[in-house]
């Protein structure tokens, strides 16, 4: 075990700033103006979001992104638009263009604290948030933050070649992502791997009337570390490894639910609500290795995500990968790459948001 002080970490993080780079934004050619009232930016505050889409319209071999300025008037007729009720729809087929080193498609927003200020690089501290225990916390765009969402899952992919693999039939509707930072990885201190302290899932097996909502915490370890895995915590219904029918304990497709993610100082507070369901709360310190049940996890990094930079994500992150490989993430889901065909066959995910709000973190109310 490498021993180090936060003063040492402070110096290391300073070195990492030299490696920060900008992420390009490519606006798909078939975008639509807000004049036709289908652009989500006309009804939702997207002033601190960009979007990644399951497209490569410009043919550059990279997944298309729409940055903060352009997203205000952007919509896509299949993957990102306002429906007739003025709600924000995200959709992603199983097979389509996706980000580098990923086999999962997405129509998903990425928090951009910088707003439209392109002088600040995407990975720069001012465009991301830190935990209070980060030695340079005040240099970041914020310390913690809050994300509130109300949504319904309309559809999850229904055909998986490996239905027993956990991601089959599921979609991620909210995340906190830690930044991938080569300089921090080089220190071997356990930061900069691009892991995910939070993913909020909805999963529904094809033969069930209801699905399950749960969330996962990923141990902050190197990719090659066999203990780097996601720990799942139930909300309503089951977690991803349980194929039992959740019945009345679950959430139906098109049934509305809400989540609040409030990262205040070092603590991530989660609240889940839905009509007719018990409110579910969790709190977990992201700066140590104590899990959400209050137990020390000896396999996790002792400082959790202390030295990382973070950002929120929200939308439809399709977990039904078409890749057929031994790893647990590869469910060999069906898909042709043609949207109309895949939609007809049920080989896609779709999520509709009625609320999405970013704000500063808040101290939780005393019980």
N, C-alpha and C positions, 0 to 999 in steps of 0.2 A: 504494500500500500504506500503510495507516494504521500508524504506529509508536506503541507504547505500552509502558509498564512494567507489571509485576505490581502495583505500588502503585496505578497508575491503574485496573487491572482490579479491584483490591480495593474501591475506592470505588464503581465501577460496580455490582459485585455487591451492595454494600450497598443501593444504590438499588433494585435488583430485588426485594429482600425486601419492599418496600412493596406489590408487586403480587401476592404469593402469595395464592392463593385455595383454597378447599376444594372437593373433588369430592364430590358427593352419592352416597349409596349407596341403591339401591332394591332391596329383596328381592323377587324374583318371587313371585307369588301361589301358584304350584303347587310350591313347595319342599316337601321332605319331611324329617321329623325323623330324627335319628340313631338313633332307637329302632328303625327298620326296617333298620338296619345297612348302608344304602346310601350314607351320607354319607362322603365321602373323609376328612373330618376325624377320623373314628373310627380310622383306620389310618395317616394321614399327619400330620406336624406342619405345620399350616396356621396357626400362631399369628402368622405375619408375612406373610400373603398375603391379598389380596382377589381376586375373580374378575369378569371381564367375560364376559357370555353373549350368544348370538345371539337375544336376546329383548327384547320391550317389553311385558311382561305387564300393567303398570299403565297403559299407553296414554298415557304422557306425551310420547311422541315421542323419547325418549332410550333408548339401550341400557341394559339392566339390569345393575347391579353388586351384588355381595354382599360386604359388608365383613368385617373380621377376626372380629368377635364372632359374626355370623350364620353365617359359612361353616363354623364348627365343627360345626353340625348341619344343614348344607344339602346337598341333592343335587337333581339334575334327572334325570328318567328317560331323557331323550334325550341331554343334552349334558354332564352332569357327575355321575358316580356311581362307586361301587365295583362291579366285576364279581364273578362268583362266586368268583374267586380272591383277592379282597381287593385288587385293583389299581385304580389311579385312571384312569378313562376320561374323555377330553375329545373332544367331537365338535362339528362346525360345518357346516351346509349351505352351499352356494354362495350362496344367496339367503336373507337374513334381516336382522333389525335389526343395525346395527353402529354403531361410534362415529362421532362427527362428523368430516366431511371424509375418510371412508374408505369404500371400496366392498368391503372384505374383511371377512368375518365371522370371529368368533373365540370360542372357549371357552378363556380364557387367564387365568392368574394374574398378578398384579402384586405385586411385593415391597412390603411395608409395614413398614419398620423400626420404626415407632412401635408396632406391635402394636395393641392395642385402645385406646390413648390418643388419644381424639378431640380433645383439646385441641391436639394437633399437627396442623396442616393437611397434606393429602396432598402438596402441593408444597413444604412447608417443608424447610429444610436437614436438620432432625433426622429426617426420614422418608426421606432419600435419601443416597446415598453420593457421595463426591468422590474425585478423584485426589489423590495426595500433593502434586502441584505446584499445586493450587488454593490461592490465597493465603489462603483462609479454611477450609482443610480440616478443622481441628479443630472447627468449628461444625456439621459434618454428623453424621448418624447413625453413619457409619463412614467410614473411608478404605479404599476398595476393598471387597472381599468375595469370597465363594466360593459357587458354585452347582454342585451335583453331581446328575446325573440318570441314570437307567437307564430305557429305554423301548423300545417297538416301535411302528412306524407300521402301523396295521391297514388303512388305506384312504386313498387320495387321489382327488380328483375325476377322472373319466375322460373328460369331454366338454368340449372347449374349442373355441370358434368360431375362435380364433386360436392354434393349437397351437405356432406358431413364436415366440410371445412368451414370454420367460423364465419368468414365474411360473406358467404353465400346468402342471397336474398336480403341484403342489407344496404343502407345508405347512411352516411355521416352527414348530419345537418348543422353541426357547429364544432369548432376546434379552437384550441390554443396551440400554436406551433412555435417551437423554439427554432432559432436560426441555424442554418448550416454554415459553419465558419471554419475554414481550413486552418487558420492560425490558432484557434483555440483547440482544434483537434490535435494539432501538432504538439501541444503541451502535454498531452496524455493525462489531463486532469479531469476528463469526463464531461467537458462542455464543448458545444459546437457541433454536435452530431446531427442536429436537425430533428430531434425526437419530439414527441407530442405528449405534453402533460395532460391534455384533455382531448377526447373525441366523443361526441354525443351521437349515439347510434339509434336507428330504428331498424328492426329486423322482423320480417313476417314470412313464415314458411307458406308455400303455395296452398297447402291443404288446411290451413288454419283460418278462422274468421278474424282473429285479432293478432297483432304483432306485439313486440316488446320494445320498450325504451330502456336503454342502459348507457353507461358511460365508461370510458377506459382511461387509465393512467399508464403511460409507458415509462418503464424504468430508464433513467438517463444514463445509458451505457453505450459503448461502441457497437456498431452494427454487427461485428463478428462475435460479440460476446453472447454466448448461449443463454445468458440470463436476461438479455434485453427482450422483454416481452410486454404485452399489454395486460394489465390487471383490470378485470371487468367488475363493475358495481351495478346492481340492479336498480331500476327506478320503478317501472310498472311491467309486470310479466317476468321474463327470464333474462339471462345473459346469453351471449352468442353461442356457447357450447351446448346449450340445453334445447333439445328438439321437441320437448313436451309442449302441448298446446297451452298457451297462457290463459285461454278462456276469458272469463269476465275480468280477470286481473290485468289483461292486456289493453292495447289501444288499437282501434280499427284504422284501416286506411280511411283518409278523409276526416278523421277525428282530430279536433284541434287540441294542441297542448302548448305549453310555454316553458321556456327555460331562462334562468338568469345566471350569468357567470360573473361573479364579483371578486376580482383579484385585488385584495386590499392588503398593502404592505407585503407580507410573504404568504398570506393565506388565500387559497382559492375557495370561495363559498359558492355552492351550487344550490339552486332552488328549482324544482320542477313542479308545475301545477297543471291540472286538467279538470274540467267539470266532472263531478262524480267520482273523482279519484283522490286518494290521500295525497297531501302535499309531501314531497320528499326533499330532504335537505342533506347535504354533505359539506364537510369542511376538511381541507387537507393543506398542510404546510408544504409549499413547493420548494422550500429551502433546506429540507432535511430528508431523511428516509423513513419517516413515520407515515404509515399508510392512512387511508381514509377511515379505517376502523380503529385508529389509535394505536396500532401495533408497529413496532420497529420492523422494517423489512431489511434484513441483513444483506440482501442481494442487490439492493438499489445503491446508487451513489449517496454517500453520507451527507453531501451538501445539496442533494436534489438537483434543482435547476438554477441554483444561485447565480452562477456565472454566465448564464445564457441571456440572449435577447429574444423577445417574444412578440407575437401578433395574433389577433383574432382572425378566424375564418368562419364563413357561414354560407349555406347554399345546399347544393346536392353533390356530394362526393360519392360517386358510385363505387361500392365495394365489390361488385360482381365482376371480377376480372375475367377476361376471356383467355388468359394465359393458362396453359396446362403444364404445370411443373410440380415437383415434389413439395415445395414450400407450402406452408399452411395458408398463405394469402391467395393462392392461385386456385380459384374454384372452377375454372374451365367453363365459364358461362357462355351461353350461345350469343351470337351476334354476327351480322354480315358487314357492317359499316355503312349500310344504306338506312337512313333514318326512317323512312316510311315503312320499309320492310321490318326493321327492328321494333318499331313502335307497334305495328300490327301483331308481331309475335310476342310482345310483352318483354322484350329484351332491353329494358331501359329503367331509369328511375326518374321520378318527378316529385318535386316538393313545392308547396305554395306558402309563402310568408305573408302574414297580415301585419306583422310588426317586426322591425329590426332597428335597434337603437344602440348607439355607442355613447358612453359618458365616462366621467371620472369615477374611480372607485369610491365606495362609501364604507365607513366603519359600520359593521353589523350592529343591529339593535341589541341591547343587553336583554337577556332572557329573564 
